[in-house]
Amino acid sequence: MALEIRPLEQFKIDRLIPIHIGGVDVSYTNAAFLMTIAVLLITALLVFGTRKRALVPGRWQSIAEMSYEFVADMVETNVGHGGQEFFPFVFTLFMFILFANFLGLVPYSYTVTSQIIVTFALAAVVFIGVTIIGIVRHGFHFLRLFVPQGVPAALLLLLVPIELLSYCIRPFTLAIRLFANMLAGHTMLAIFGGFAASLGLLGIFPMGIDILIVALEVLVAALQAYVFAILTCLYLSDAINLH
């Protein structure tokens, strides 16, 4: 009997604790469980890694400090003056996506960031937050963001709608980029893994490809967290400095 390969089965959301409130399904799912684990692991790393605060840092303190310094430098470089007040927000986004991506690589785990609703929720928070920051800081002058400087007035009728559209699709591109990369990578892993298992001893070659894809997925998991965080910094820079 041939082995049936279902590469999309790994993205199925299962109810662990069924909960219904007023006819609304708010069940605790496997996705929520993995998000909880990600938050607990991040909290544990930061709490236990910085608890002793030794002059010569140990392994966990070094990891915590490197994470802090990496994001702090990212914010300082890309947001500029006044950007450090948004460091906690960018740091939280980066660490959550990073841990969620890595947890998704654990066998029989669940990839939270392969769900478009999760990535879109994160992107929507960034988009709404950046827009509010821009309006609070600059008032109606925030609209200058959609008016390129030095452009003839005749071209503004064309360029302003384009700039506005470009701004409004930010949350979609931000969400789809993360979702699509994680979905595609894990789907390929499942396909090659199932193919190798169905071939038995002849599955050495596809298994070798699967190992290479795993290595690539580790890189993609870290890279996508970085891309999401750095784009957030660039959007914050636009809102603060009206580039």
GROMACS elastic network, one bead per residue, 0.5 to 0.9 nm:
[ bonds ]
;  ai    aj funct       b0    kb
    1     4     6  0.89544   500
    2   198     6  0.71147   500
    3   194     6  0.77122   500
    3   195     6  0.85440   500
    3   197     6  0.80300   500
    3   198     6  0.57451   500
    4   194     6  0.79967   500
    4   198     6  0.85634   500
    5   190     6  0.78655   500
    5   191     6  0.68635   500
    5   194     6  0.57003   500
    5   195     6  0.76021   500
    5   198     6  0.89040   500
    6     9     6  0.55084   500
    6    10     6  0.81261   500
    6   190     6  0.77248   500
    6   191     6  0.77893   500
    6   194     6  0.82999   500
    7    10     6  0.66331   500
    7    11     6  0.85283   500
    7   186     6  0.81094   500
    7   187     6  0.53862   500
    7   188     6  0.77305   500
    7   189     6  0.81675   500
    7   190     6  0.50107   500
    7   191     6  0.57339   500
    7   194     6  0.82025   500
    8    11     6  0.56536   500
    8    12     6  0.73812   500
    8   183     6  0.88885   500
    8   186     6  0.88590   500
    8   187     6  0.65828   500
    8   190     6  0.81839   500
    9    12     6  0.55576   500
   10    13     6  0.85584   500
   10   108     6  0.82599   500
   10   109     6  0.85709   500
   10   110     6  0.70758   500
   10   111     6  0.83226   500
   10   186     6  0.85283   500
   10   187     6  0.84771   500
   10   190     6  0.83994   500
   11   110     6  0.71908   500
   11   111     6  0.73072   500
   11   112     6  0.86602   500
   11   114     6  0.72144   500
   11   115     6  0.76524   500
   11   183     6  0.83954   500
   12    30     6  0.89513   500
   12   110     6  0.89413   500
   13    29     6  0.65488   500
   13    30     6  0.62798   500
   13    31     6  0.66426   500
   13   110     6  0.89993   500
   14    28     6  0.86754   500
   14    29     6  0.54973   500
   14    30     6  0.57353   500
   14    31     6  0.80153   500
   15    18     6  0.58096   500
   15    19     6  0.88104   500
   15    27     6  0.60065   500
   15    28     6  0.59842   500
   15    30     6  0.66057   500
   16    27     6  0.73041   500
   16    28     6  0.56585   500
   16    29     6  0.50200   500
   16    30     6  0.63225   500
   16    33     6  0.84369   500
   17    27     6  0.56671   500
   17    29     6  0.67517   500
   18    25     6  0.77948   500
   18    26     6  0.75180   500
   18    28     6  0.64020   500
   18    29     6  0.81199   500
   19    24     6  0.84082   500
   19    25     6  0.61419   500
   19    26     6  0.53690   500
   19    28     6  0.70205   500
   20    23     6  0.58563   500
   20    24     6  0.53745   500
   20    26     6  0.56918   500
   20    27     6  0.66576   500
   21    24     6  0.51876   500
   21    25     6  0.66283   500
   21    26     6  0.69407   500
   22    25     6  0.84507   500
   26    29     6  0.87728   500
   28    31     6  0.81364   500
   28    32     6  0.60503   500
   28    33     6  0.71788   500
   29    32     6  0.51277   500
   29    33     6  0.61853   500
   29    34     6  0.87441   500
   30    34     6  0.62619   500
   30    35     6  0.86282   500
   30   109     6  0.88669   500
   30   110     6  0.71328   500
   30   112     6  0.88533   500
   31    34     6  0.52622   500
   31    35     6  0.62789   500
   31    36     6  0.86423   500
   31   110     6  0.66566   500
   31   111     6  0.75563   500
   31   112     6  0.55894   500
   31   115     6  0.87956   500
   32    35     6  0.50179   500
   32    36     6  0.61257   500
   32    37     6  0.86622   500
   32   112     6  0.81306   500
   33    36     6  0.50486   500
   33    37     6  0.63055   500
   33    38     6  0.87154   500
   34    38     6  0.61630   500
   34    39     6  0.86714   500
   34   100     6  0.73840   500
   34   103     6  0.76515   500
   34   104     6  0.85340   500
   34   109     6  0.78768   500
   34   110     6  0.66931   500
   34   111     6  0.79184   500
   34   112     6  0.69035   500
   35    38     6  0.50278   500
   35    39     6  0.62745   500
   35    40     6  0.86295   500
   35    96     6  0.82425   500
   35    99     6  0.89927   500
   35   100     6  0.67988   500
   35   112     6  0.69488   500
   36    39     6  0.52022   500
   36    40     6  0.61786   500
   36    41     6  0.86150   500
   37    40     6  0.50531   500
   37    41     6  0.60525   500
   37    42     6  0.85587   500
   37   100     6  0.86741   500
   37   103     6  0.87092   500
   38    41     6  0.52024   500
   38    42     6  0.61964   500
   38    43     6  0.85679   500
   38    95     6  0.87905   500
   38    96     6  0.65508   500
   38    97     6  0.87556   500
   38    98     6  0.89914   500
   38    99     6  0.56502   500
   38   100     6  0.58491   500
   38   103     6  0.74705   500
   39    42     6  0.52096   500
   39    43     6  0.61000   500
   39    44     6  0.85386   500
   39    95     6  0.88574   500
   39    96     6  0.68288   500
   39    99     6  0.82891   500
   39   100     6  0.88719   500
   40    43     6  0.50672   500
   40    44     6  0.60103   500
   40    45     6  0.85534   500
   41    44     6  0.50201   500
   41    45     6  0.60941   500
   41    46     6  0.86575   500
   41    99     6  0.79855   500
   42    45     6  0.51348   500
   42    46     6  0.62782   500
   42    47     6  0.85156   500
   42    95     6  0.70370   500
   42    96     6  0.74987   500
   42    99     6  0.75026   500
   43    46     6  0.53016   500
   43    47     6  0.59085   500
   43    48     6  0.82999   500
   44    47     6  0.51821   500
   44    48     6  0.57210   500
   44    49     6  0.76327   500
   45    48     6  0.56102   500
   45    49     6  0.53358   500
   45    50     6  0.81050   500
   45    60     6  0.69003   500
   45    61     6  0.82090   500
   45    63     6  0.81867   500
   45    64     6  0.65659   500
   46    49     6  0.51204   500
   46    50     6  0.59408   500
   46    51     6  0.81638   500
   46    60     6  0.84756   500
   46    61     6  0.80081   500
   46    63     6  0.89337   500
   46    64     6  0.58004   500
   46    65     6  0.87198   500
   47    50     6  0.56160   500
   47    51     6  0.58479   500
   47    64     6  0.89892   500
   48    51     6  0.50880   500
   48    52     6  0.77804   500
   48    60     6  0.75180   500
   48    61     6  0.77500   500
   49    52     6  0.74872   500
   49    53     6  0.77789   500
   49    57     6  0.89022   500
   49    58     6  0.81390   500
   49    59     6  0.80767   500
   49    62     6  0.75814   500
   49    63     6  0.75689   500
   49    64     6  0.58522   500
   49    65     6  0.82515   500
   50    53     6  0.51082   500
   50    54     6  0.83164   500
   50    57     6  0.89886   500
   50    60     6  0.79927   500
   50    61     6  0.55244   500
   50    62     6  0.89106   500
   50    64     6  0.70838   500
   50    65     6  0.80534   500
   51    54     6  0.86729   500
   51    61     6  0.83033   500
   52    57     6  0.87803   500
   52    61     6  0.83306   500
   53    56     6  0.83993   500
   53    57     6  0.69809   500
   53    58     6  0.89910   500
   53    61     6  0.72053   500
   54    57     6  0.52365   500
   54    58     6  0.75790   500
   54    61     6  0.81743   500
   57    60     6  0.78783   500
   57    61     6  0.54303   500
   57    62     6  0.56391   500
   57    65     6  0.88435   500
   58    61     6  0.52988   500
   58    62     6  0.59504   500
   58    63     6  0.86734   500
   59    62     6  0.51956   500
   59    63     6  0.63957   500
   59    64     6  0.88187   500
   60    63     6  0.50926   500
   60    64     6  0.62121   500
   60    65     6  0.85539   500
   61    64     6  0.50857   500
   61    65     6  0.60286   500
   61    66     6  0.84187   500
   62    65     6  0.51247   500
   62    66     6  0.59153   500
   62    67     6  0.84747   500
   63    66     6  0.51206   500
   63    67     6  0.61355   500
   63    68     6  0.86016   500
   64    67     6  0.52305   500
   64    68     6  0.62554   500
   64    69     6  0.86966   500
   65    68     6  0.50209   500
   65    69     6  0.60455   500
   65    70     6  0.83901   500
   66    69     6  0.51283   500
   66    70     6  0.58648   500
   66    71     6  0.85883   500
   67    70     6  0.51651   500
   67    71     6  0.63374   500
   67    72     6  0.84756   500
   67    91     6  0.84114   500
   67    95     6  0.82525   500
   68    71     6  0.55383   500
   68    72     6  0.60076   500
   68    73     6  0.85547   500
   68    91     6  0.74566   500
   69    73     6  0.59299   500
   69    74     6  0.84097   500
   70    73     6  0.53479   500
   70    74     6  0.62568   500
   70    75     6  0.88123   500
   71    75     6  0.61594   500
   71    76     6  0.85372   500
   71    87     6  0.74636   500
   71    90     6  0.73980   500
   71    91     6  0.60094   500
   71    94     6  0.78963   500
   71   229     6  0.83469   500
   71   230     6  0.89658   500
   72    75     6  0.51930   500
   72    76     6  0.61235   500
   72    77     6  0.85435   500
   72    84     6  0.73365   500
   72    87     6  0.64467   500
   72    90     6  0.88846   500
   72    91     6  0.79249   500
   73    76     6  0.50349   500
   73    77     6  0.59432   500
   73    78     6  0.84364   500
   74    77     6  0.52837   500
   74    78     6  0.60403   500
   74    79     6  0.80157   500
   74   229     6  0.84464   500
   74   230     6  0.68937   500
   74   233     6  0.76750   500
   75    78     6  0.54001   500
   75    79     6  0.53531   500
   75    80     6  0.70199   500
   75    83     6  0.62700   500
   75    84     6  0.65818   500
   75    86     6  0.80060   500
   75    87     6  0.65069   500
   75    90     6  0.77495   500
   75   229     6  0.89244   500
   75   230     6  0.78205   500
   75   233     6  0.60623   500
   75   234     6  0.88735   500
   76    79     6  0.56795   500
   76    81     6  0.71337   500
   76    82     6  0.85158   500
   76    83     6  0.63702   500
   76    84     6  0.66460   500
   76    87     6  0.88358   500
   77    80     6  0.57207   500
   77   233     6  0.89618   500
   78    83     6  0.84651   500
   78   230     6  0.74350   500
   78   233     6  0.58444   500
   78   234     6  0.59754   500
   78   236     6  0.87052   500
   78   237     6  0.68076   500
   79    82     6  0.76045   500
   79    83     6  0.51735   500
   79    84     6  0.81811   500
   79   233     6  0.55845   500
   79   234     6  0.63183   500
   79   235     6  0.84112   500
   79   236     6  0.63492   500
   79   238     6  0.82504   500
   79   240     6  0.80128   500
   79   241     6  0.84884   500
   80    83     6  0.55737   500
   80    84     6  0.81323   500
   80   237     6  0.71742   500
   80   241     6  0.88220   500
   81    84     6  0.76022   500
   82    85     6  0.65261   500
   82    86     6  0.83320   500
   82   240     6  0.81998   500
   83    86     6  0.56419   500
   83    87     6  0.69901   500
   83   233     6  0.84046   500
   83   236     6  0.78868   500
   83   237     6  0.77331   500
   83   240     6  0.82547   500
   84    88     6  0.82408   500
   85    88     6  0.73370   500
   85    89     6  0.86263   500
   86    89     6  0.54500   500
   86    90     6  0.64956   500
   86    91     6  0.86250   500
   86   233     6  0.88904   500
   86   236     6  0.85549   500
   87    90     6  0.52349   500
   87    91     6  0.58438   500
   87    92     6  0.84177   500
   88    91     6  0.50633   500
   88    92     6  0.59970   500
   88    93     6  0.86063   500
   89    92     6  0.52477   500
   89    93     6  0.63440   500
   89    94     6  0.87103   500
   90    93     6  0.51513   500
   90    94     6  0.61038   500
   90    95     6  0.85923   500
   90   229     6  0.60859   500
   90   230     6  0.85015   500
   90   232     6  0.71883   500
   90   233     6  0.73987   500
   91    94     6  0.51686   500
   91    95     6  0.60744   500
   91    96     6  0.84263   500
   91   229     6  0.79129   500
   92    95     6  0.53599   500
   92    96     6  0.59791   500
   92    97     6  0.85210   500
   93    96     6  0.53208   500
   93    97     6  0.61443   500
   93    98     6  0.84175   500
   93   122     6  0.79430   500
   93   225     6  0.80740   500
   93   228     6  0.80826   500
   93   229     6  0.66800   500
   94    97     6  0.54392   500
   94    98     6  0.59786   500
   94    99     6  0.85763   500
   94   225     6  0.54914   500
   94   226     6  0.66592   500
   94   228     6  0.72962   500
   94   229     6  0.55114   500
   94   230     6  0.89630   500
   95    98     6  0.50441   500
   95    99     6  0.60234   500
   95   100     6  0.83589   500
   95   225     6  0.76775   500
   96    99     6  0.53644   500
   96   100     6  0.59656   500
   96   101     6  0.84640   500
   96   225     6  0.83857   500
   97   100     6  0.50428   500
   97   101     6  0.59401   500
   97   102     6  0.85337   500
   97   112     6  0.88728   500
   97   113     6  0.73498   500
   97   221     6  0.83772   500
   97   222     6  0.86251   500
   97   224     6  0.80668   500
   97   225     6  0.53915   500
   97   226     6  0.88801   500
   97   228     6  0.83997   500
   98   101     6  0.52353   500
   98   102     6  0.62611   500
   98   103     6  0.85961   500
   98   221     6  0.65394   500
   98   222     6  0.59112   500
   98   223     6  0.86706   500
   98   224     6  0.78927   500
   98   225     6  0.51701   500
   98   226     6  0.80949   500
   99   102     6  0.51147   500
   99   103     6  0.59431   500
   99   104     6  0.84835   500
   99   221     6  0.87415   500
   99   222     6  0.88977   500
   99   225     6  0.88936   500
  100   103     6  0.51592   500
  100   104     6  0.62502   500
  100   110     6  0.88068   500
  100   111     6  0.67673   500
  100   112     6  0.61425   500
  100   113     6  0.67060   500
  100   221     6  0.87030   500
  101   104     6  0.52158   500
  101   105     6  0.69403   500
  101   111     6  0.64879   500
  101   112     6  0.73796   500
  101   113     6  0.65525   500
  101   114     6  0.87718   500
  101   182     6  0.77029   500
  101   218     6  0.84419   500
  101   220     6  0.87485   500
  101   221     6  0.51578   500
  101   222     6  0.75539   500
  101   224     6  0.85287   500
  101   225     6  0.79569   500
  102   105     6  0.53002   500
  102   106     6  0.72049   500
  102   111     6  0.84067   500
  102   217     6  0.89487   500
  102   218     6  0.71119   500
  102   221     6  0.62624   500
  102   222     6  0.78984   500
  103   106     6  0.54601   500
  103   107     6  0.88867   500
  103   109     6  0.68124   500
  103   110     6  0.72532   500
  103   111     6  0.69129   500
  103   112     6  0.86003   500
  104   107     6  0.77994   500
  104   108     6  0.85499   500
  104   109     6  0.56879   500
  104   110     6  0.50383   500
  104   112     6  0.69825   500
  104   113     6  0.82204   500
  104   114     6  0.88080   500
  104   182     6  0.88599   500
  104   186     6  0.86280   500
  105   108     6  0.86348   500
  105   109     6  0.71383   500
  105   110     6  0.80096   500
  105   111     6  0.74073   500
  105   186     6  0.82054   500
  105   214     6  0.79705   500
  105   217     6  0.78632   500
  105   218     6  0.76933   500
  105   221     6  0.87405   500
  106   109     6  0.53844   500
  106   110     6  0.79617   500
  107   110     6  0.84384   500
  110   114     6  0.87092   500
  111   114     6  0.55068   500
  111   115     6  0.77518   500
  111   182     6  0.77120   500
  111   183     6  0.84224   500
  111   186     6  0.84618   500
  112   115     6  0.59533   500
  112   118     6  0.70301   500
  112   119     6  0.85538   500
  113   116     6  0.72535   500
  113   117     6  0.87659   500
  113   118     6  0.62699   500
  113   119     6  0.59826   500
  113   178     6  0.69390   500
  113   179     6  0.57821   500
  113   182     6  0.66168   500
  113   183     6  0.81040   500
  114   117     6  0.89233   500
  114   118     6  0.79730   500
  114   119     6  0.78521   500
  114   178     6  0.77236   500
  114   180     6  0.71565   500
  114   181     6  0.80657   500
  114   182     6  0.53073   500
  114   184     6  0.86964   500
  114   186     6  0.85689   500
  115   118     6  0.54996   500
  115   119     6  0.66283   500
  115   120     6  0.86578   500
  115   179     6  0.62595   500
  115   182     6  0.89280   500
  115   183     6  0.79993   500
  116   119     6  0.51766   500
  116   120     6  0.57675   500
  116   121     6  0.82914   500
  116   175     6  0.67756   500
  116   176     6  0.69361   500
  116   178     6  0.85747   500
  116   179     6  0.56344   500
  116   180     6  0.83543   500
  117   120     6  0.51591   500
  117   121     6  0.60011   500
  117   122     6  0.86938   500
  117   175     6  0.85345   500
  118   121     6  0.51537   500
  118   122     6  0.64183   500
  118   123     6  0.87015   500
  118   175     6  0.82813   500
  118   179     6  0.85245   500
  119   122     6  0.51556   500
  119   123     6  0.61514   500
  119   124     6  0.85194   500
  119   174     6  0.78946   500
  119   176     6  0.73818   500
  119   177     6  0.89346   500
  119   178     6  0.67769   500
  119   179     6  0.62620   500
  120   124     6  0.58454   500
  120   125     6  0.84797   500
  120   171     6  0.67684   500
  120   172     6  0.68731   500
  120   174     6  0.76785   500
  120   176     6  0.75636   500
  120   179     6  0.86023   500
  121   124     6  0.50582   500
  121   125     6  0.62613   500
  121   126     6  0.87459   500
  121   171     6  0.88530   500
  121   175     6  0.80115   500
  122   125     6  0.52530   500
  122   126     6  0.64803   500
  122   127     6  0.87973   500
  122   171     6  0.85472   500
  122   174     6  0.88565   500
  122   175     6  0.74685   500
  123   126     6  0.50811   500
  123   127     6  0.61216   500
  123   128     6  0.85945   500
  123   170     6  0.80320   500
  123   172     6  0.73863   500
  123   173     6  0.86833   500
  123   174     6  0.59344   500
  123   175     6  0.55936   500
  123   228     6  0.86662   500
  123   232     6  0.88015   500
  124   128     6  0.59376   500
  124   129     6  0.81615   500
  124   170     6  0.89629   500
  124   171     6  0.56259   500
  124   172     6  0.83890   500
  124   175     6  0.83995   500
  125   128     6  0.53621   500
  125   129     6  0.57984   500
  125   130     6  0.83494   500
  125   171     6  0.86888   500
  126   129     6  0.51647   500
  126   130     6  0.59365   500
  126   131     6  0.84693   500
  126   171     6  0.76188   500
  126   232     6  0.66851   500
  126   235     6  0.84382   500
  126   236     6  0.88182   500
  127   130     6  0.53024   500
  127   131     6  0.61595   500
  127   132     6  0.86454   500
  127   168     6  0.84779   500
  127   170     6  0.71925   500
  127   171     6  0.59614   500
  127   232     6  0.85641   500
  127   235     6  0.81850   500
  128   131     6  0.51599   500
  128   132     6  0.61490   500
  128   133     6  0.85952   500
  129   132     6  0.51977   500
  129   133     6  0.61578   500
  129   134     6  0.86353   500
  129   236     6  0.89084   500
  130   133     6  0.50839   500
  130   134     6  0.61620   500
  130   135     6  0.86878   500
  130   232     6  0.84747   500
  130   235     6  0.67419   500
  130   236     6  0.57900   500
  130   238     6  0.86619   500
  130   239     6  0.62360   500
  130   240     6  0.87318   500
  131   134     6  0.51311   500
  131   135     6  0.62372   500
  131   136     6  0.85846   500
  131   142     6  0.88119   500
  131   236     6  0.88085   500
  131   239     6  0.69363   500
  132   135     6  0.51792   500
  132   136     6  0.60054   500
  132   137     6  0.84517   500
  132   239     6  0.87759   500
  133   136     6  0.52093   500
  133   137     6  0.60317   500
  133   138     6  0.84265   500
  133   236     6  0.81237   500
  133   239     6  0.65899   500
  133   240     6  0.74220   500
  134   137     6  0.52932   500
  134   138     6  0.59167   500
  134   139     6  0.73716   500
  134   141     6  0.89046   500
  134   142     6  0.59176   500
  134   236     6  0.82420   500
  134   238     6  0.81332   500
  134   240     6  0.60630   500
  134   241     6  0.88007   500
  134   242     6  0.81402   500
  135   138     6  0.53250   500
  135   140     6  0.67613   500
  135   141     6  0.79238   500
  135   142     6  0.57890   500
  135   143     6  0.86143   500
  135   239     6  0.80785   500
  136   139     6  0.56812   500
  136   142     6  0.88433   500
  137   141     6  0.89819   500
  137   142     6  0.80855   500
  137   239     6  0.82369   500
  137   240     6  0.71629   500
  138   141     6  0.52571   500
  138   142     6  0.52998   500
  138   143     6  0.88458   500
  138   239     6  0.85518   500
  138   240     6  0.81901   500
  138   242     6  0.87916   500
  139   142     6  0.58552   500
  139   143     6  0.83797   500
  140   143     6  0.58475   500
  140   144     6  0.81330   500
  141   144     6  0.55677   500
  141   145     6  0.80796   500
  141   242     6  0.88246   500
  142   145     6  0.58708   500
  142   146     6  0.83325   500
  142   239     6  0.74180   500
  142   242     6  0.69936   500
  143   146     6  0.57663   500
  143   147     6  0.72956   500
  143   242     6  0.89635   500
  144   147     6  0.50384   500
  144   148     6  0.76519   500
  144   149     6  0.87497   500
  144   242     6  0.71911   500
  144   243     6  0.89630   500
  145   148     6  0.72416   500
  145   163     6  0.81844   500
  145   164     6  0.87689   500
  145   238     6  0.75322   500
  145   239     6  0.79857   500
  145   242     6  0.55363   500
  145   243     6  0.66421   500
  146   159     6  0.81308   500
  146   160     6  0.55414   500
  146   161     6  0.80148   500
  146   162     6  0.84412   500
  146   163     6  0.52259   500
  146   164     6  0.59173   500
  146   167     6  0.82829   500
  147   151     6  0.82819   500
  147   156     6  0.71056   500
  147   159     6  0.75383   500
  147   160     6  0.57743   500
  147   163     6  0.75798   500
  148   151     6  0.61169   500
  148   156     6  0.79967   500
  148   159     6  0.77343   500
  148   160     6  0.78065   500
  148   163     6  0.84272   500
  149   152     6  0.88667   500
  151   154     6  0.82980   500
  151   155     6  0.66994   500
  151   156     6  0.69781   500
  151   159     6  0.88784   500
  152   155     6  0.55907   500
  152   156     6  0.68315   500
  153   156     6  0.52184   500
  153   157     6  0.75858   500
  154   157     6  0.63920   500
  154   158     6  0.80712   500
  155   158     6  0.53934   500
  155   159     6  0.61131   500
  155   160     6  0.84195   500
  156   160     6  0.54280   500
  156   161     6  0.82939   500
  157   160     6  0.59898   500
  157   161     6  0.70839   500
  158   161     6  0.60872   500
  158   162     6  0.66834   500
  159   162     6  0.50242   500
  159   163     6  0.60582   500
  159   164     6  0.85236   500
  160   163     6  0.50796   500
  160   164     6  0.60771   500
  160   165     6  0.85270   500
  161   164     6  0.50002   500
  161   165     6  0.60092   500
  161   166     6  0.84289   500
  162   165     6  0.51118   500
  162   166     6  0.60337   500
  162   167     6  0.85702   500
  163   166     6  0.50004   500
  163   167     6  0.61693   500
  163   168     6  0.86809   500
  164   167     6  0.50993   500
  164   168     6  0.62240   500
  164   169     6  0.87865   500
  165   168     6  0.50864   500
  165   169     6  0.62531   500
  165   170     6  0.88286   500
  166   169     6  0.54986   500
  166   170     6  0.66867   500
  167   170     6  0.55285   500
  167   171     6  0.85806   500
  168   171     6  0.71497   500
  168   172     6  0.82857   500
  169   172     6  0.52729   500
  169   173     6  0.63065   500
  169   174     6  0.85490   500
  170   173     6  0.53135   500
  170   174     6  0.59645   500
  170   175     6  0.84645   500
  171   174     6  0.50621   500
  171   175     6  0.59721   500
  171   176     6  0.84430   500
  172   175     6  0.51771   500
  172   176     6  0.59184   500
  172   177     6  0.83619   500
  173   176     6  0.51888   500
  173   177     6  0.58790   500
  173   178     6  0.86755   500
  174   177     6  0.55313   500
  174   178     6  0.67637   500
  174   179     6  0.88362   500
  174   228     6  0.68817   500
  174   231     6  0.80797   500
  175   178     6  0.56422   500
  175   179     6  0.61428   500
  175   180     6  0.84606   500
  175   228     6  0.87825   500
  176   179     6  0.50026   500
  176   180     6  0.56023   500
  176   181     6  0.82292   500
  177   180     6  0.54431   500
  177   181     6  0.62125   500
  177   182     6  0.87347   500
  177   224     6  0.81654   500
  177   228     6  0.87365   500
  178   181     6  0.54622   500
  178   182     6  0.63521   500
  178   183     6  0.85614   500
  178   224     6  0.61458   500
  178   225     6  0.81461   500
  178   227     6  0.87296   500
  178   228     6  0.75912   500
  179   182     6  0.54676   500
  179   183     6  0.59886   500
  179   184     6  0.84786   500
  180   183     6  0.51014   500
  180   184     6  0.58751   500
  180   185     6  0.83961   500
  181   184     6  0.53455   500
  181   185     6  0.61136   500
  181   186     6  0.86198   500
  181   220     6  0.76327   500
  181   221     6  0.86993   500
  181   224     6  0.79567   500
  182   185     6  0.53330   500
  182   186     6  0.61772   500
  182   187     6  0.84374   500
  182   217     6  0.80958   500
  182   220     6  0.79767   500
  182   221     6  0.75325   500
  182   224     6  0.86866   500
  183   186     6  0.54892   500
  183   187     6  0.60316   500
  183   188     6  0.86686   500
  184   187     6  0.51366   500
  184   188     6  0.62392   500
  184   189     6  0.87085   500
  185   188     6  0.52644   500
  185   189     6  0.63472   500
  185   190     6  0.88266   500
  185   213     6  0.75483   500
  185   214     6  0.85190   500
  185   216     6  0.85261   500
  185   217     6  0.63811   500
  185   220     6  0.85580   500
  186   190     6  0.62461   500
  186   191     6  0.86500   500
  186   213     6  0.89846   500
  186   214     6  0.88333   500
  186   217     6  0.79728   500
  187   190     6  0.51653   500
  187   191     6  0.62124   500
  187   192     6  0.87381   500
  188   191     6  0.50655   500
  188   192     6  0.61328   500
  188   193     6  0.82569   500
  188   210     6  0.81271   500
  188   213     6  0.78449   500
  189   192     6  0.54675   500
  189   193     6  0.58370   500
  189   194     6  0.84018   500
  189   209     6  0.89492   500
  189   210     6  0.59242   500
  189   211     6  0.86948   500
  189   213     6  0.66779   500
  189   214     6  0.72586   500
  190   193     6  0.50618   500
  190   194     6  0.59277   500
  190   195     6  0.83634   500
  190   210     6  0.86380   500
  191   194     6  0.52823   500
  191   195     6  0.60340   500
  191   196     6  0.85771   500
  191   210     6  0.89441   500
  192   196     6  0.60069   500
  192   197     6  0.85330   500
  192   206     6  0.58138   500
  192   207     6  0.68523   500
  192   209     6  0.73868   500
  192   210     6  0.58870   500
  193   196     6  0.51950   500
  193   197     6  0.62547   500
  193   198     6  0.87180   500
  193   203     6  0.88945   500
  193   206     6  0.73239   500
  193   207     6  0.64073   500
  193   210     6  0.63373   500
  194   197     6  0.50863   500
  194   198     6  0.61819   500
  194   199     6  0.87774   500
  195   198     6  0.51879   500
  195   199     6  0.64429   500
  195   203     6  0.71989   500
  195   206     6  0.70263   500
  195   207     6  0.83922   500
  196   199     6  0.53145   500
  196   200     6  0.66531   500
  196   201     6  0.84287   500
  196   202     6  0.74961   500
  196   204     6  0.68254   500
  196   205     6  0.77117   500
  196   206     6  0.53803   500
  196   207     6  0.55494   500
  196   210     6  0.86659   500
  197   200     6  0.55239   500
  197   201     6  0.85240   500
  197   202     6  0.89970   500
  197   203     6  0.64221   500
  197   207     6  0.83599   500
  198   202     6  0.88803   500
  198   203     6  0.74271   500
  199   202     6  0.52153   500
  199   204     6  0.85911   500
  200   203     6  0.54579   500
  200   204     6  0.82336   500
  201   204     6  0.65232   500
  202   205     6  0.72974   500
  202   206     6  0.86321   500
  203   206     6  0.55366   500
  203   207     6  0.59511   500
  203   208     6  0.85387   500
  204   207     6  0.50140   500
  204   208     6  0.60901   500
  204   209     6  0.87348   500
  205   208     6  0.50771   500
  205   209     6  0.64535   500
  205   210     6  0.86941   500
  206   210     6  0.61465   500
  206   211     6  0.87166   500
  207   211     6  0.63140   500
  207   212     6  0.87489   500
  208   211     6  0.51399   500
  208   212     6  0.64745   500
  208   213     6  0.87266   500
  209   212     6  0.50923   500
  209   213     6  0.61918   500
  209   214     6  0.86682   500
  210   214     6  0.61945   500
  210   215     6  0.87262   500
  211   214     6  0.50649   500
  211   215     6  0.64360   500
  211   216     6  0.86851   500
  212   215     6  0.51215   500
  212   216     6  0.62207   500
  212   217     6  0.85843   500
  213   217     6  0.59469   500
  213   218     6  0.85893   500
  214   218     6  0.62955   500
  214   219     6  0.87758   500
  215   218     6  0.52474   500
  215   219     6  0.66316   500
  215   220     6  0.88114   500
  216   219     6  0.51517   500
  216   220     6  0.61604   500
  216   221     6  0.85863   500
  217   221     6  0.58740   500
  217   222     6  0.85929   500
  218   221     6  0.51499   500
  218   222     6  0.65482   500
  218   223     6  0.86177   500
  219   222     6  0.54178   500
  219   223     6  0.60157   500
  219   224     6  0.85637   500
  220   224     6  0.58122   500
  220   225     6  0.84569   500
  221   224     6  0.55142   500
  221   225     6  0.65602   500
  221   226     6  0.88692   500
  222   225     6  0.53586   500
  222   226     6  0.63517   500
  222   227     6  0.87722   500
  223   226     6  0.50198   500
  223   227     6  0.60722   500
  223   228     6  0.85954   500
  224   228     6  0.60644   500
  224   229     6  0.84791   500
  225   228     6  0.52729   500
  225   229     6  0.62141   500
  225   230     6  0.86359   500
  226   229     6  0.51537   500
  226   230     6  0.60157   500
  226   231     6  0.84784   500
  227   230     6  0.52142   500
  227   231     6  0.60082   500
  227   232     6  0.84343   500
  228   231     6  0.53669   500
  228   232     6  0.62369   500
  228   233     6  0.88011   500
  229   232     6  0.50625   500
  229   233     6  0.63575   500
  229   234     6  0.88257   500
  230   234     6  0.62788   500
  230   235     6  0.86581   500
  231   235     6  0.61535   500
  231   236     6  0.85059   500
  232   235     6  0.51259   500
  232   236     6  0.61617   500
  232   237     6  0.85737   500
  233   236     6  0.50142   500
  233   237     6  0.61147   500
  233   238     6  0.87077   500
  234   238     6  0.63158   500
  234   239     6  0.87482   500
  235   238     6  0.50995   500
  235   239     6  0.63786   500
  235   240     6  0.87032   500
  236   239     6  0.50832   500
  236   240     6  0.60772   500
  236   241     6  0.83547   500
  237   240     6  0.51465   500
  237   241     6  0.56739   500
  237   242     6  0.73142   500
  237   243     6  0.74162   500
  238   241     6  0.54211   500
  238   243     6  0.50552   500
  239   242     6  0.54138   500
  239   243     6  0.78104   500
  240   243     6  0.83466   500
